[in-house]
């Protein structure tokens, strides 16, 4: 079995048409890093790859910084009418839950 992330072509993608896919790139000290996030059945998968690498690395669990970057990408798409508000709302809820787990955002008695 291959570790390859599904092709973004509906005909070859094992997930089918119910998947939301988003990709972006960032410049890092190591070089350009490509990201691919897919949302299917209320679950997110995030993979990244340095330019020139053959293998994609899965981010599991997805860190707070990646969630914030994904939310920013989706926000831009939402403003252009290319992303449903529901996805952004779910990520906001996830970020709030992460804050609650760390004890942030709560006032001291």
NORLIN-V918158 format. One record per pair of residues at least 12 apart in sequence whose ideal C-beta (glycine too) atoms are under 8 Angstrom apart, sorted by the first residue. I is the first residue (numbers start at 1). J is the second residue. Records with the same first field share a line. If there is no record, write none. Layout:
I: J + J
This chain:
3: 55 + 56
4: 56
5: 36 + 47 + 56
6: 38
8: 21 + 23 + 36
15: 38 + 40
18: 40 + 41
19: 38 + 39 + 40
20: 38 + 39 + 40 + 83 + 87
21: 36 + 37 + 38 + 39
22: 36 + 37 + 38 + 39 + 70 + 73 + 74 + 77 + 83
23: 35 + 36 + 37
24: 69 + 73
26: 69
30: 50
31: 50 + 51 + 52
32: 50 + 51
33: 48 + 49 + 50 + 51
34: 48 + 49 + 50 + 51
35: 47 + 48 + 66 + 69
36: 48 + 56
37: 70 + 73
39: 87
42: 90
44: 62 + 70
45: 58
46: 58 + 59 + 62 + 66 + 70
47: 59
64: 95 + 98
67: 91 + 94 + 95 + 98
68: 95
70: 91
71: 88 + 91 + 92 + 95
74: 87 + 88 + 91
75: 88
